[in-house]
Amino acid sequence: MLRGLNTAAAGMIANQRRHDTVTNNIANLNTPGYKANNAVQRSFPEMLISLMGGGDGTNAVVSSVGRLNTGVFAEEAPALYLQGDLMETKDWSDFAIVSNIGVPGVAFDAAGKFVSPDGEVQFQPQAMFAVRTSSGDEKYTRNGKFTIDAAGQLVTSEGHLVLDAERRPIRFDQNVAEVKITSSGELIDGVSGGPLTDENGLPISFLIARIDNPNRLIREGNGNFRLPEGDELPGAVAPEDDVQVFQGFVERSNVDPVQTTIDLMAAQRAYETNQRVVQFYDKSLEKAVNEVGRV
């Protein structure tokens, strides 16, 4: 009886975490560049139940009762890096990335995953803006809702510095009246049409980082991701990669409102079902203690 109680309790905990993941996706439905989380549940190992002992004291297996599932748990909540739709803002400091990086000989599915015949899993590389925090850490984001600070630097809504191809903060000269961008991320003077240069006379362009294994990214909040400590910094996307940068647009969240609502209702109903099972076991234990125990 207690085994069934533990199984139902595990189901309640797993669906509570699933519910939390779905509600977080709903809360970020309008967050630019947000990548939805997908709650993944995994069952505990099943057990084979057998009837032991035949009365002869040998404890021999008399018959097999069947398999018993011991419950589920919320294993992880990986991000889905599906491309979000673009929304036009007409603000020159807003930028959006459209990425579809391919790998020769690999056909990724709609979720950006490929499973080889031998079971090896490969994820589609992703392109992201590289930013630097006040502590000097490098992070990555698809939220291109940028602004200009008092020093003329391009920053995120949290104040993180947007990096150029040399991993330096992008800073604009006050004499530049209009800034444009090419599809590859190079910044040009909107009036003269010439490339914008830094203090060394080098052209300025965005560092569009190529994340070869996005499954290693750790969500930091506010649309920012980081790589685990010890991982090498990613390089820039190659010219042959299918990556484009658009100015005056931001990428919408890739949360599907309809599917998210369905997932929310399913998690709630599964939680309530397990809750009723727990209540049933509670009443059974109450009878066992208060009624059967008196006999």
VENDA-V70163 format. One record per pair of residues at least 24 apart in sequence whose ideal C-beta (glycine too) atoms are under 10 Angstrom apart, sorted by the first residue. I is the first residue (numbers start at 0). J is the second residue. If there is no record, write none. Layout:
I & J
I & J
This chain:
0 & 280
0 & 283
0 & 284
0 & 287
1 & 280
1 & 284
2 & 46
2 & 67
2 & 69
2 & 70
2 & 280
3 & 67
3 & 69
3 & 70
3 & 276
3 & 277
3 & 279
3 & 280
3 & 283
4 & 276
4 & 277
4 & 279
4 & 280
4 & 281
4 & 283
4 & 284
5 & 43
5 & 69
5 & 70
5 & 277
5 & 280
6 & 43
6 & 67
6 & 68
6 & 69
6 & 70
6 & 71
6 & 273
6 & 276
6 & 277
6 & 280
7 & 70
7 & 272
7 & 273
7 & 274
7 & 275
7 & 276
7 & 277
7 & 278
7 & 279
7 & 280
8 & 70
8 & 273
8 & 274
8 & 276
8 & 277
8 & 280
9 & 42
9 & 43
9 & 69
9 & 70
9 & 71
9 & 72
9 & 73
9 & 273
10 & 40
10 & 70
10 & 71
10 & 72
10 & 269
10 & 270
10 & 272
10 & 273
10 & 274
10 & 276
10 & 277
11 & 70
11 & 269
11 & 270
11 & 271
11 & 272
11 & 273
11 & 274
11 & 276
11 & 277
12 & 70
12 & 71
12 & 72
12 & 73
12 & 270
12 & 273
13 & 38
13 & 40
13 & 41
13 & 42
13 & 70
13 & 71
13 & 72
13 & 73
13 & 74
13 & 266
13 & 269
13 & 270
13 & 273
14 & 38
14 & 40
14 & 71
14 & 73
14 & 265
14 & 266
14 & 267
14 & 268
14 & 269
14 & 270
14 & 271
14 & 272
14 & 273
14 & 274
15 & 73
15 & 266
15 & 267
15 & 269
15 & 270
15 & 273
16 & 40
16 & 72
16 & 73
16 & 74
16 & 76
16 & 266
17 & 71
17 & 73
17 & 76
17 & 262
17 & 263
17 & 265
17 & 266
17 & 267
17 & 269
17 & 270
18 & 262
18 & 263
18 & 265
18 & 266
18 & 267
18 & 269
18 & 270
19 & 73
19 & 76
19 & 266
20 & 73
20 & 76
20 & 259
20 & 262
20 & 263
20 & 266
21 & 76
21 & 254
21 & 258
21 & 259
21 & 260
21 & 261
21 & 262
21 & 263
21 & 264
21 & 265
21 & 266
21 & 267
22 & 259
22 & 263
22 & 266
23 & 76
23 & 254
24 & 76
24 & 79
24 & 252
24 & 253
24 & 254
24 & 255
24 & 256
24 & 258
24 & 259
24 & 262
24 & 263
25 & 254
25 & 256
25 & 259
25 & 260
25 & 262
25 & 263
26 & 254
27 & 221
27 & 222
27 & 252
27 & 254
28 & 251
28 & 252
28 & 254
28 & 255
28 & 256
28 & 259
29 & 86
29 & 251
29 & 252
29 & 254
30 & 142
30 & 144
30 & 221
30 & 222
30 & 249
30 & 251
30 & 252
30 & 254
31 & 83
31 & 86
31 & 88
31 & 93
31 & 95
31 & 140
31 & 141
31 & 142
31 & 143
31 & 144
31 & 156
31 & 222
31 & 248
31 & 249
31 & 250
31 & 251
31 & 252
32 & 83
32 & 95
32 & 96
32 & 127
32 & 128
32 & 140
32 & 141
32 & 142
32 & 143
32 & 144
32 & 222
32 & 223
32 & 249
32 & 250
32 & 251
32 & 252
32 & 253
33 & 78
33 & 83
33 & 140
33 & 141
33 & 142
33 & 221
33 & 222
33 & 250
33 & 251
33 & 252
33 & 253
33 & 254
34 & 77
34 & 78
34 & 79
34 & 80
34 & 81
34 & 83
34 & 125
34 & 140
34 & 141
34 & 142
34 & 213
34 & 216
34 & 218
34 & 222
34 & 224
34 & 250
34 & 252
34 & 253
34 & 254
35 & 76
35 & 77
35 & 78
35 & 79
35 & 80
35 & 81
35 & 83
35 & 252
35 & 253
35 & 254
35 & 255
35 & 258
35 & 259
36 & 75
36 & 76
36 & 77
36 & 78
36 & 79
36 & 218
36 & 254
37 & 75
37 & 76
37 & 77
37 & 78
37 & 79
37 & 110
37 & 262
38 & 73
38 & 74
38 & 75
38 & 76
38 & 77
38 & 262
38 & 266
39 & 73
39 & 74
39 & 75
39 & 76
39 & 77
40 & 71
40 & 72
40 & 73
40 & 74
40 & 75
40 & 266
40 & 269
41 & 71
41 & 72
41 & 73
41 & 74
41 & 75
42 & 68
42 & 69
42 & 70
42 & 71
42 & 72
42 & 74
43 & 68
43 & 69
43 & 70
43 & 71
43 & 72
44 & 68
44 & 69
45 & 69
70 & 273
71 & 269
71 & 273
75 & 214
76 & 218
77 & 110
77 & 112
77 & 122
77 & 213
77 & 214
77 & 216
77 & 218
78 & 125
78 & 213
78 & 214
78 & 216
78 & 217
78 & 218
78 & 224
78 & 253
79 & 109
79 & 110
79 & 111
79 & 112
79 & 213
79 & 253
79 & 254
79 & 255
80 & 110
80 & 111
80 & 112
80 & 122
80 & 123
80 & 124
80 & 125
80 & 126
80 & 127
80 & 141
80 & 210
80 & 213
80 & 214
80 & 216
80 & 224
80 & 253
81 & 109
81 & 110
81 & 111
81 & 123
81 & 253
81 & 254
81 & 255
82 & 111
82 & 125
82 & 141
82 & 250
82 & 251
82 & 253
83 & 141
83 & 249
83 & 250
83 & 251
83 & 252
83 & 253
83 & 254
84 & 248
84 & 250
84 & 251
84 & 252
84 & 253
85 & 245
85 & 247
85 & 248
85 & 249
85 & 250
85 & 251
86 & 248
86 & 249
86 & 250
86 & 251
86 & 252
87 & 245
87 & 247
87 & 248
87 & 249
88 & 143
88 & 144
88 & 246
88 & 247
88 & 248
88 & 249
89 & 246
89 & 247
89 & 248
90 & 144
90 & 145
90 & 146
90 & 246
90 & 247
90 & 248
90 & 249
91 & 145
91 & 147
91 & 177
91 & 178
91 & 179
91 & 180
91 & 189
91 & 246
91 & 247
92 & 143
92 & 144
92 & 145
92 & 146
92 & 147
92 & 153
92 & 154
92 & 161
92 & 171
92 & 178
92 & 246
92 & 247
93 & 142
93 & 143
93 & 144
93 & 145
93 & 146
93 & 245
93 & 246
93 & 247
93 & 248
93 & 249
93 & 250
94 & 128
94 & 142
94 & 143
94 & 144
94 & 145
94 & 153
94 & 161
94 & 180
94 & 184
94 & 205
94 & 244
94 & 245
94 & 246
94 & 247
94 & 248
94 & 249
94 & 250
95 & 128
95 & 141
95 & 142
95 & 143
95 & 144
95 & 243
95 & 244
95 & 245
95 & 246
95 & 247
95 & 248
95 & 249
95 & 250
95 & 251
96 & 125
96 & 126
96 & 127
96 & 128
96 & 140
96 & 141
96 & 143
96 & 184
96 & 205
96 & 207
96 & 236
96 & 242
96 & 243
96 & 244
96 & 245
96 & 248
96 & 250
97 & 126
97 & 182
97 & 241
97 & 242
97 & 243
97 & 244
97 & 245
97 & 248
97 & 250
98 & 123
98 & 124
98 & 125
98 & 126
98 & 127
98 & 141
98 & 207
98 & 209
98 & 210
98 & 236
98 & 240
98 & 241
98 & 242
98 & 243
98 & 244
98 & 250
99 & 123
99 & 124
99 & 125
99 & 126
99 & 240
99 & 241
99 & 242
99 & 243
100 & 124
100 & 125
100 & 126
100 & 209
100 & 210
100 & 211
100 & 236
100 & 237
100 & 239
100 & 240
100 & 241
100 & 242
101 & 239
101 & 240
101 & 241
102 & 211
111 & 213
111 & 214
112 & 214
120 & 214
121 & 211
121 & 212
121 & 214
122 & 210
122 & 211
122 & 212
122 & 213
122 & 214
122 & 215
123 & 210
123 & 211
123 & 212
123 & 213
124 & 209
124 & 210
124 & 211
124 & 212
124 & 213
124 & 233
124 & 236
124 & 240
124 & 242
125 & 208
125 & 209
125 & 210
125 & 211
125 & 212
125 & 213
125 & 214
125 & 216
125 & 224
125 & 233
125 & 236
125 & 242
126 & 184
126 & 207
126 & 208
126 & 209
126 & 210
126 & 213
126 & 233
126 & 235
126 & 236
126 & 240
126 & 241
126 & 242
126 & 243
126 & 244
127 & 206
127 & 207
127 & 208
127 & 209
127 & 210
127 & 213
127 & 216
127 & 222
127 & 223
127 & 224
127 & 233
127 & 236
128 & 153
128 & 155
128 & 159
128 & 161
128 & 162
128 & 184
128 & 205
128 & 206
128 & 207
128 & 208
128 & 222
128 & 223
128 & 244
129 & 159
129 & 160
129 & 161
129 & 162
129 & 163
129 & 164
129 & 166
129 & 205
129 & 206
129 & 207
129 & 208
129 & 232
129 & 233
129 & 235
130 & 154
130 & 155
130 & 157
130 & 158
130 & 159
130 & 160
130 & 161
130 & 162
130 & 168
130 & 206
130 & 208
130 & 223
131 & 155
131 & 159
131 & 160
131 & 161
131 & 162
131 & 166
131 & 167
131 & 168
132 & 157
132 & 158
132 & 159
132 & 160
132 & 219
132 & 223
132 & 225
133 & 157
133 & 158
133 & 159
133 & 160
135 & 160
136 & 219
136 & 223
136 & 225
136 & 228
137 & 162
137 & 166
137 & 206
137 & 208
137 & 225
137 & 226
137 & 232
137 & 233
138 & 162
138 & 208
138 & 216
138 & 217
138 & 219
138 & 221
138 & 222
138 & 223
138 & 224
138 & 225
138 & 226
139 & 206
139 & 207
139 & 208
139 & 210
139 & 213
139 & 216
139 & 219
139 & 222
139 & 223
139 & 224
139 & 225
139 & 226
139 & 233
140 & 208
140 & 219
140 & 221
140 & 222
140 & 223
140 & 224
141 & 222
141 & 223
141 & 224
141 & 249
141 & 250
141 & 252
141 & 253
142 & 221
142 & 222
142 & 223
142 & 249
142 & 250
142 & 252
143 & 205
143 & 222
143 & 244
143 & 245
143 & 246
143 & 248
143 & 249
143 & 250
144 & 222
144 & 249
144 & 250
145 & 169
145 & 249
147 & 171
147 & 178
151 & 175
153 & 178
153 & 186
153 & 203
153 & 205
155 & 221
155 & 222
155 & 223
156 & 221
156 & 222
157 & 220
157 & 221
157 & 222
157 & 223
159 & 221
159 & 223
161 & 205
161 & 206
162 & 205
162 & 206
162 & 208
163 & 195
163 & 197
163 & 201
163 & 202
163 & 203
163 & 204
163 & 205
163 & 206
164 & 201
164 & 202
164 & 203
164 & 204
164 & 205
164 & 206
164 & 207
164 & 235
165 & 197
165 & 199
165 & 201
165 & 203
165 & 204
165 & 206
166 & 206
166 & 208
166 & 232
166 & 235
167 & 197
167 & 201
167 & 203
167 & 206
169 & 195
169 & 197
169 & 203
169 & 204
169 & 205
169 & 206
170 & 195
170 & 197
170 & 198
170 & 203
171 & 195
171 & 203
172 & 196
172 & 197
172 & 198
178 & 203
178 & 246
179 & 246
179 & 247
180 & 204
180 & 205
180 & 244
180 & 245
180 & 246
180 & 247
181 & 205
181 & 243
181 & 244
181 & 246
182 & 242
182 & 243
182 & 244
182 & 245
182 & 246
183 & 207
183 & 236
183 & 238
183 & 240
183 & 242
183 & 243
183 & 244
184 & 235
184 & 236
184 & 242
184 & 243
184 & 244
185 & 244
186 & 246
189 & 246
204 & 235
204 & 244
205 & 235
205 & 236
205 & 244
206 & 232
206 & 233
206 & 234
206 & 235
206 & 236
207 & 233
207 & 235
207 & 236
207 & 240
207 & 242
207 & 243
207 & 244
208 & 232
208 & 233
208 & 234
208 & 235
208 & 236
209 & 233
209 & 234
209 & 235
209 & 236
209 & 237
209 & 240
209 & 242
210 & 236
222 & 250
222 & 252
